Structures are given as C-alpha cells and as structure tokens.
C-alpha cells in the first residue's frame, strides 16, 4: 500500500488521496541447492523395545511405528547453500516503468 508523503518537505504532497495498492510478482531461479539439517530425536527406549517387529515389516507402518517411540524432536541446525541464482525479475506493477 502506497500513499503520497505527509512530510512538509516532500516533492509530492496529496494528503486526501486514497492509498494505492500494488500487487506484483518476483520471479527468480536458483540452482545447486544443498540443504543440511540436524535433528535431535528423544526416543523412549522402553516404548522402542516394546515395538512389535511384525507390524514394522509392512512398509506403510514403518514410519508410524518408529515415530510412536519418539518423545521429543527438534531441529538443532539448518544450513542452506545455493551455487547459482539468476537475478530476480519484478513484474505486475501499475506503473510500467518499474517493470523494466
């Protein structure tokens, strides 16, 4: 949302005009993304020891069975690196001069 300036020394002053709303798009391309995540899992050894092996053999049950023994889970680290990024392109402004 944009409005004309309300400062006394502004070049353009129009205090009674309604605000202008702009919707625009930012397009960008990145390549060579590497993500490293560190996760802390607090596993209840008693619950984990009591898991039935038969139910884990069904591929759709493996994750829910293992997660049932997790008492706590936290992301402890996150690193993202990008090897190349094409400069962003802005488009969709009301004023055509800003699109270029």
Backbone as ProteinMPNN parsed JSONL, in Angstrom:
{"seq_chain_A": "XXXXXXXXXXXXXXXXXXXXXXXXXXXXXXXXXXXXXXXXXXXXXXXXXXXXXXXXXXXXXXXXXXXXXXXXXXXXXXXXXXXXXXXXXXXXXXXXXXXX", "coords_chain_A": {"N_chain_A": [[0.848, -1.165, 0.0], [0.622, 2.14, -0.909], [1.057, 5.609, -0.311], [0.903, 9.144, -0.859], [3.52, 11.265, 0.341], [3.487, 12.529, 3.697], [5.126, 14.372, 4.76], [6.426, 17.667, 5.349], [8.425, 18.66, 3.626], [8.192, 17.191, 1.29], [8.29, 16.254, -2.193], [6.03, 15.513, -3.656], [2.869, 16.045, -2.502], [-0.108, 14.905, -1.357], [-2.429, 14.699, 0.565], [-5.113, 13.957, 0.769], [-5.675, 11.876, -0.923], [-6.631, 8.534, -1.805], [-4.994, 5.496, -0.663], [-2.706, 3.642, -2.785], [-2.798, 0.396, -3.989], [-0.546, -2.112, -4.748], [0.033, -5.056, -6.532], [2.428, -7.376, -7.174], [4.807, -9.47, -8.9], [7.596, -11.496, -8.124], [9.998, -13.082, -9.821], [12.369, -15.643, -9.678], [15.262, -17.702, -10.148], [16.984, -20.451, -8.874], [19.827, -22.601, -8.527], [21.603, -25.647, -7.816], [21.092, -26.264, -5.086], [21.791, -26.987, -1.757], [20.888, -28.602, 1.167], [21.374, -28.94, 4.54], [20.374, -30.544, 7.399], [20.057, -30.819, 10.897], [18.826, -32.963, 13.311], [17.412, -33.536, 16.468], [16.429, -36.347, 18.165], [14.489, -37.576, 20.704], [14.209, -40.603, 21.982], [12.102, -42.936, 23.468], [13.293, -45.549, 25.112], [12.05, -47.737, 26.292], [9.489, -47.854, 25.123], [10.341, -48.136, 22.484], [11.657, -50.591, 22.62], [9.5, -52.248, 23.042], [8.159, -52.339, 20.67], [6.442, -54.106, 18.134], [7.897, -56.291, 15.917], [6.708, -57.447, 13.685], [4.639, -55.685, 12.832], [6.15, -53.615, 11.856], [7.203, -54.591, 9.551], [5.471, -54.253, 7.468], [5.437, -52.011, 4.914], [3.955, -49.592, 4.906], [3.581, -49.135, 7.585], [5.994, -48.63, 8.83], [7.146, -46.001, 9.361], [5.106, -44.723, 11.056], [5.21, -46.556, 13.219], [7.883, -46.344, 14.176], [7.911, -43.603, 14.832], [6.163, -43.593, 16.965], [7.656, -44.136, 19.17], [9.099, -41.897, 19.651], [9.757, -39.318, 21.835], [10.506, -36.674, 21.843], [11.325, -34.202, 19.439], [13.474, -32.135, 17.64], [14.638, -29.54, 15.496], [17.966, -28.907, 15.283], [19.823, -27.656, 13.798], [20.251, -25.927, 10.689], [21.232, -25.555, 7.434], [21.53, -23.869, 4.422], [22.625, -23.754, 1.142], [23.296, -22.126, -1.942], [24.339, -22.502, -5.24], [24.067, -21.014, -7.589], [22.268, -18.193, -8.726], [19.823, -16.644, -10.617], [19.381, -13.246, -11.379], [16.592, -11.611, -9.801], [13.37, -10.962, -11.333], [11.083, -8.415, -11.516], [7.607, -7.955, -11.873], [4.33, -6.822, -12.951], [3.612, -4.368, -11.861], [1.648, -1.355, -11.419], [2.632, 0.993, -12.532], [4.248, 1.024, -15.48], [6.97, 1.602, -15.898], [8.451, 0.611, -13.796], [8.497, -2.093, -14.162], [10.583, -2.73, -15.862]], "CA_chain_A": [[0.0, 0.0, 0.0], [1.429, 3.357, -1.03], [0.372, 6.892, -0.218], [1.798, 10.28, -1.012], [4.197, 11.609, 1.587], [2.833, 13.511, 4.567], [6.156, 15.269, 5.271], [6.326, 19.029, 4.837], [9.392, 18.924, 2.57], [8.033, 16.207, 0.225], [8.107, 16.782, -3.544], [4.616, 15.299, -3.984], [2.036, 16.009, -1.301], [-1.53, 14.745, -1.671], [-2.88, 14.067, 1.795], [-6.505, 13.492, 0.702], [-5.844, 10.82, -1.92], [-6.669, 7.184, -1.224], [-3.755, 4.742, -0.896], [-2.619, 2.811, -3.985], [-2.364, -0.963, -3.669], [0.181, -2.76, -5.836], [0.305, -6.491, -6.45], [3.459, -7.65, -8.163], [5.411, -10.793, -8.871], [9.052, -11.586, -8.151], [10.42, -14.366, -10.371], [13.802, -15.896, -9.588], [15.658, -19.089, -10.351], [18.197, -20.852, -8.17], [20.254, -23.965, -8.843], [22.649, -26.157, -6.933], [20.675, -26.07, -3.696], [22.169, -28.022, -0.792], [20.278, -28.381, 2.476], [21.834, -29.814, 5.613], [19.554, -30.368, 8.598], [20.387, -31.634, 12.058], [17.61, -33.208, 14.086], [17.549, -34.242, 17.742], [15.288, -37.209, 18.462], [14.466, -38.195, 22.028], [13.489, -41.864, 21.814], [11.796, -43.678, 24.683], [13.841, -46.891, 24.871], [11.082, -48.75, 26.713], [8.49, -47.947, 24.051], [11.03, -48.649, 21.303], [11.909, -52.012, 22.857], [8.24, -52.985, 23.02], [7.552, -52.336, 19.332], [6.333, -55.43, 17.527], [8.637, -56.341, 14.664], [5.794, -57.82, 12.595], [3.916, -54.528, 12.306], [7.082, -52.751, 11.141], [7.558, -55.207, 8.271], [4.586, -53.693, 6.443], [6.1, -50.743, 4.562], [3.158, -48.415, 5.266], [3.576, -48.975, 9.041], [7.333, -48.424, 9.385], [7.32, -44.665, 9.932], [4.266, -44.519, 12.247], [5.693, -47.384, 14.33], [9.092, -45.739, 14.722], [7.579, -42.308, 15.441], [5.431, -43.782, 18.221], [8.644, -44.223, 20.251], [9.783, -40.603, 19.772], [9.165, -38.439, 22.845], [10.865, -35.282, 21.565], [12.024, -34.0, 18.163], [13.804, -30.722, 17.436], [15.679, -29.174, 14.542], [19.044, -28.248, 16.013], [20.644, -26.905, 12.854], [19.782, -25.889, 9.311], [22.148, -24.825, 6.565], [21.111, -23.885, 3.027], [23.557, -23.059, 0.255], [22.875, -22.05, -3.337], [25.537, -22.263, -6.052], [23.817, -20.026, -8.632], [20.954, -17.549, -8.681], [19.58, -15.67, -11.677], [18.796, -12.049, -10.75], [15.125, -11.614, -9.813], [12.649, -10.098, -12.265], [9.849, -7.894, -10.938], [6.59, -7.658, -12.886], [2.963, -6.648, -12.474], [3.377, -3.069, -11.255], [0.739, -0.471, -12.119], [3.492, 1.863, -13.319], [5.03, 0.182, -16.38], [8.392, 1.91, -15.843], [9.113, -0.18, -12.757], [8.601, -3.479, -14.654], [11.77, -2.939, -16.709]], "C_chain_A": [[0.897, 1.232, 0.0], [0.531, 4.577, -0.917], [1.393, 7.983, -0.488], [2.377, 10.64, 0.349], [3.412, 12.643, 2.381], [3.848, 14.485, 5.161], [6.066, 16.637, 4.607], [7.254, 19.294, 3.657], [9.297, 17.94, 1.407], [7.818, 16.894, -1.121], [6.644, 16.653, -3.954], [3.844, 15.173, -2.682], [0.579, 15.938, -1.749], [-2.154, 13.997, -0.502], [-4.284, 13.477, 1.715], [-6.711, 12.354, -0.295], [-5.859, 9.451, -1.241], [-5.348, 6.455, -1.496], [-3.838, 3.904, -2.18], [-2.111, 1.442, -3.556], [-1.737, -1.574, -4.914], [0.289, -4.245, -5.546], [1.31, -6.772, -7.556], [4.059, -9.025, -7.927], [6.927, -10.666, -8.903], [9.39, -12.997, -8.636], [11.925, -14.499, -10.216], [14.058, -17.388, -9.723], [16.947, -19.343, -9.587], [18.54, -22.272, -8.602], [21.375, -24.362, -7.889], [22.324, -25.942, -5.475], [21.121, -27.27, -2.856], [21.579, -27.645, 0.565], [20.818, -29.423, 3.446], [20.998, -29.512, 6.852], [20.036, -31.321, 9.685], [19.135, -31.745, 12.921], [17.978, -33.962, 15.354], [16.275, -35.056, 17.952], [15.461, -37.797, 19.855], [13.603, -39.442, 21.952], [13.319, -42.543, 23.17], [12.22, -45.132, 24.448], [12.881, -48.001, 25.289], [10.019, -48.957, 25.637], [9.111, -48.559, 22.801], [11.289, -50.153, 21.434], [10.663, -52.861, 22.793], [7.552, -52.991, 21.657], [7.551, -53.75, 18.765], [6.977, -55.403, 16.153], [7.718, -56.631, 13.483], [5.082, -56.622, 11.99], [4.837, -53.583, 11.534], [7.462, -53.327, 9.78], [6.641, -54.745, 7.139], [5.076, -52.28, 6.15], [5.284, -49.505, 4.939], [3.163, -48.148, 6.772], [4.931, -48.615, 9.626], [7.458, -47.061, 10.069], [6.413, -44.424, 11.141], [4.733, -45.342, 13.454], [6.925, -46.757, 14.98], [8.793, -44.416, 15.423], [6.819, -42.455, 16.759], [6.387, -43.86, 19.413], [9.378, -42.903, 20.474], [9.039, -39.739, 20.784], [9.408, -36.964, 22.528], [11.605, -35.229, 20.237], [12.235, -32.508, 17.968], [14.806, -30.587, 16.302], [16.741, -28.423, 15.328], [19.958, -27.452, 15.094], [20.064, -26.991, 11.462], [20.733, -25.018, 8.512], [21.669, -24.993, 5.128], [22.15, -23.128, 2.216], [23.063, -23.176, -1.179], [24.1, -21.729, -4.165], [25.311, -21.201, -7.12], [22.401, -19.486, -8.499], [20.868, -16.531, -9.804], [18.931, -14.451, -11.027], [17.274, -12.03, -10.862], [14.555, -10.633, -10.823], [11.33, -9.705, -11.614], [8.867, -7.598, -12.06], [5.242, -7.464, -12.211], [2.675, -5.324, -11.799], [2.381, -2.264, -12.068], [1.528, 0.462, -13.04], [4.415, 0.995, -14.154], [6.509, 0.43, -16.31], [9.135, 1.075, -14.824], [9.319, -1.614, -13.225], [9.916, -3.737, -15.398], [13.048, -2.875, -15.924]], "O_chain_A": [[1.815, 1.347, 0.812], [-0.612, 4.57, -1.374], [2.599, 7.769, -0.359], [1.78, 10.345, 1.384], [2.758, 13.518, 1.814], [3.484, 15.332, 5.976], [5.677, 16.749, 3.444], [6.908, 20.075, 2.771], [10.229, 17.855, 0.607], [7.239, 17.978, -1.187], [6.079, 17.58, -4.534], [4.129, 14.302, -1.86], [0.099, 16.83, -2.447], [-2.379, 12.789, -0.582], [-4.625, 12.593, 2.501], [-7.845, 11.914, -0.484], [-5.185, 9.238, -0.233], [-4.659, 6.773, -2.466], [-4.926, 3.51, -2.6], [-1.113, 1.339, -2.843], [-2.324, -1.553, -5.996], [0.606, -4.639, -4.424], [1.078, -6.452, -8.722], [3.84, -9.652, -6.891], [7.474, -9.829, -9.622], [9.107, -13.982, -7.954], [12.675, -13.591, -10.573], [13.19, -18.218, -9.451], [17.884, -18.547, -9.647], [17.666, -23.046, -8.993], [22.004, -23.519, -7.249], [23.172, -25.491, -4.705], [20.858, -28.42, -3.208], [21.749, -26.524, 1.045], [20.729, -30.626, 3.203], [20.922, -28.367, 7.298], [20.375, -32.474, 9.42], [18.475, -30.749, 13.219], [18.761, -34.911, 15.318], [15.172, -34.51, 17.92], [16.468, -38.442, 20.143], [12.379, -39.339, 21.865], [14.281, -42.702, 23.922], [11.585, -45.854, 23.68], [12.896, -49.086, 24.707], [9.69, -50.089, 25.284], [8.497, -49.394, 22.138], [11.153, -50.895, 20.461], [10.739, -54.059, 22.521], [6.483, -53.582, 21.504], [8.525, -54.491, 18.898], [6.628, -54.568, 15.318], [7.935, -56.108, 12.39], [4.933, -56.542, 10.771], [4.382, -52.84, 10.665], [7.995, -52.604, 8.938], [7.011, -54.842, 5.968], [5.123, -51.442, 7.051], [5.863, -48.468, 5.26], [2.792, -47.055, 7.201], [5.016, -48.318, 10.817], [7.838, -46.989, 11.238], [6.901, -43.96, 12.171], [4.656, -44.871, 14.588], [6.996, -46.654, 16.204], [9.352, -44.133, 16.483], [6.832, -41.541, 17.584], [5.962, -43.669, 20.553], [10.193, -42.798, 21.391], [7.852, -39.459, 20.623], [8.609, -36.105, 22.901], [12.418, -36.104, 19.939], [11.305, -31.714, 18.109], [15.711, -31.409, 16.159], [16.445, -27.415, 15.969], [20.776, -26.661, 15.562], [19.459, -27.997, 11.09], [21.001, -23.874, 8.881], [21.432, -26.11, 4.669], [22.514, -22.002, 2.553], [22.489, -24.19, -1.575], [24.833, -20.792, -3.848], [26.266, -20.54, -7.529], [21.462, -20.223, -8.2], [21.73, -15.662, -9.933], [18.023, -14.603, -10.209], [16.725, -12.392, -11.903], [15.167, -9.611, -11.133], [10.552, -10.567, -11.207], [9.254, -7.047, -13.091], [5.03, -7.875, -11.07], [1.604, -5.156, -11.216], [2.271, -2.46, -13.278], [1.138, 0.693, -14.184], [5.274, 0.303, -13.609], [7.275, -0.474, -16.643], [10.336, 0.85, -14.971], [10.224, -2.291, -12.738], [10.309, -4.895, -15.539], [14.129, -3.03, -16.492]]}, "name": "protein", "num_of_chains": 1, "seq": "XXXXXXXXXXXXXXXXXXXXXXXXXXXXXXXXXXXXXXXXXXXXXXXXXXXXXXXXXXXXXXXXXXXXXXXXXXXXXXXXXXXXXXXXXXXXXXXXXXXX"}
